[in-house]
Amino acid sequence: MSTPSYALRDSMTMLRRNLKHARRYPSMTISIVAMPILMMLLFVYVLGGALGSGIGLPNGADDRSGYINYLAPGIILMAATSGAVATAVSVCTDMTEGIINRFRTMPISRGSVLTGHVVGSVVQTMVSLTLVIAVALAIGFRPHATPLDWIAAIGLLALLTFALTWLAAAMGLVARTVESASNAPMPLTFLPFLGSAFVPPESMPAGIRWFAEYQPFTPINETVRGLLTGTPIGNSGPAALAWCVGLALAGYGWARIAFRRHAKR
């Protein structure tokens, strides 16, 4: 069997290991799914009327259907970012509890450990995205996307999830405790708040508006919203792809450096 075949086999073994961990200890997975859903219910049923009217969306303050169509893509994006916390925690747990030292004594591909974490987290996050989309549809989200639009939107979300998972894996590698690992990715989870997920950047004060317009999640959110609801995408599509690829390369490079440094200890 060739070296790439061994690496693939070992990566699949580590993937099964991580998925079994997620099944046996579901609390983290449940929290990943619950947070976006609770946020969506809060903004739709508590704040939806006021926000929908305040930002000038159709249907007015008494009809929340206009705001759910604006909000849902942002919540779906938030669900894609929420898996980063679980990734950082699981990687840090492996690094601090000694299992990595045991793996080093075994004839397995070193890269398979991180690959298993990343692929497993991507799978879990995509399942979470499916559940969030189902809840959004149940409470009134009405996308106008064609099958091709859905494929493009899901592909972009998968690419973003892959990129953020590598970043979270790197954070888990450099964290010294599980607690610090759980806190490190939180800015990634809540950065969509300072974008166009909940209100248009035009409604924000000047300094915050500038940040919202140029941070990575705004073009990604506008692209997903455009694909699902038919709003104009403009230059957001290329910018979203560029940000996702850049984040993926940065996260992968950082994770490789951190893993090598850990191996030399």
N, C-alpha and C positions, 0 to 999 in steps of 0.2 A: 504494500500500500504506500502511495506517495506521501510526501510531507503535507501537501495541501489537504489530502484526504484524511490524514490523522488529525489535522487542525479542525477540519469540519466535523469529524466524529466527536472530538473532545468538546467543541463548541455546542453541539447538539446535546451532549451529556450535561454540560453546565446549564443549558437552557432548560432542560427537564428539571434539574435541581432547583432552579429559581422559580419555576412555575409551581413545583410542589410546595416550596416554601410559601408562596402566595396563597395556595389553597389551604395549607395547614394553619396559617396565621393571617386570616382575612381582614383583620382590623384596619391595617394600613390601606388595603385596596378599597375597603368600604368608605374610608374617609376621603380617598381620592375622588370617588364617585359622588359622595354626599355633598361635598363643599360646593362644586359648581351648580348642582341641582338646587341646593338651598339658596344660593345667591340668585339664581334665576327666579325662583318662587318669590323671594323677597322683593326683587326689583320689579317684577311684573305685578304682583298683587298688592304690594304696599306702596311702592313708589311709581308704578307704571303710569297711572293716570296723570300725575303731576309732571313727570318727566316727558311723557309723550306729548302733552300739551305745551310744555315749556320749550321744547326744541323744535316745535312746529311740524310734527309729523302728522300724517293724515289721520282722520277719524276723531280727533279731539281728545279732550281729557277724560270723557266718559267711556271711551272705547279703547281698550288696551291692545287690541290686535295690531295696531300700527307700531306700537312700541315693542311688542314681542318679536315682530319681524326685524326690527332694528337691533334688538338686544341679543337674540339667540345666536347669531354668528360670533359675537364677542364671548358669550358664555361657552360656546363650543371651543373657541380658542383657549379660554381659561382652563377648560378640561384637559386640553392638550399639554398645558404647562404644569398641571398639578401632579403629574407622575414623577416629576423631577425629585420631589422630596423622598419618595419611596426608594428611588434609585440611589440617592446619596446615602440614605440610611443603610440599605442592604450592602452596599459596597464597603462602607465604613465598618459595619458589623463584621464582615469577613476579614477586614484588615486588622481589626483590633482584638478579635477573639482567637486568633491563632490558626484558623483553618488554612490560611494561605501558606503558612510554614509547612503544614502537612502536604498541601498540593505540590510544594517544591520538591518533596521527596518522591513524588510519583511521576511516571513517564507520560506527562500530559503537556499539551501545548500551553505555554504561559498566557498567550493572548486569549485563550478560550475562556478564562475566568471572566474577564471584562466583557467579552463578546456575549457570554451567556447572560450577564446582568443586563446589558444594553438591549439585546433582542427580547429578553423576557419582559423588561419594562415597557418596551414599545408595544408588545402584544397586549399587556394589561391596559395600557393607556388607550389603545385603539378600541378595546372592549368597553372601557369607560366612556369613550366618545360616542359609541353606539347607543349606550344607555341614556346619555345626556340628550342626544338627538331625539330619541324616542320620547323622552319626557317633554322636550320642547314641542314636538308635534302634538302631543296629547293635550297641552295647555294652550294651543292656538297658533303655533308657528306654521306659516304657510309659505314654503319656498316655491319659487317658480323655476327651479333648476331642471335642466334636461339631464338624462343619464350621463352625458359627457361632462356636464358641469359638475355633477356630483363626484364623478371620478377625479376630475381636476382638483376639486376642493379637498377630497379625502387624501389625494396624493400630496397636496401641499401640507395638510395637517400631519400626515405621516412623516414627511421630511422634517417639519418643525419638531415633532416629537423625537425623532432620531437625533437631531442636533442638540436639543435640550437634554436628552438622556446622556449623551457623551459629556456635556458640561457638568451634569449632576454627578456622573461617575467620577470625574476629575475632582469635584468638590469632596466627594466621599473619600477619595484617596488621600487628600491632604488634610482632612479633618482628623483631629486627635481623639475626639469622643463622638459617640452617636448623637448626643444632644447638639453639638456644634454642627454635625452633618445635617441634622434635620432643619436647622435654622438657615444654613447657607443658601439653599435654593429658593427661599421664600420670596426674595425680590423678583425672581423670574415668574413666580406664580401670580403676583399682584401687579406686575408691570402693566398688564392690559388695562388696569384701572386708570392709568395715566396716559391712555391712548384714546382711540375712538370706539371702544367697546360699549360704553354706557351712554355717553353723550358726544356730540361732534366736538372736535378740538376748537372750532370757531367760538364756542360758548365759554371757553376757559380764559382766565387772565393771561396777559401777554407772555410772561415767562414760561408758565406751564403749557400754554398753547404751543410755543416753539418746541419745547421738549416733546410734547405729544405728537407733533407732526413729524419729527425726525427720529423718534425711537423706533426700534425694529418691529414692534408688534402692531403699530398702526397700519403700515402697508400690507402686512399679512392679514390683519383683520378686514381691511377694505377689500382685499382680493377675495377672501372667503365670503364676505357679505355680497360682493358683486356677483360671484358665481352662483350663490344660493338664491338671492333675491332679485337679481337683475339690475342692481344699481351700477353706475359707471365705475370702472376699475382704473382707467387711465394708465398712469405710469406705476401704479401700485404693484401690478403683477411682476414685472422684472425686478423691482426693488424687493419684493417679498422673497422671490427665489434667491436673489443675491444674499439677503440677510440669512436665510436658512442654510445655504451652502457655506457661507462664512462662519456661522455659528457652529456648524457641524465640523468643519476643518479645525477651528480653534479648540473645540471641546475634545476632539480626537487627539490633536497634538498635545494638549495639556495633559490628558489622561495617560498617554504613552510616557511622557516625561515623568509624571508623578509615579507611575507604576514601576518604571525603571529605578527611580530613586528609592522606592520602598524595597525593591528587591536587593539593593546594595546594603541595606541596614543589617 
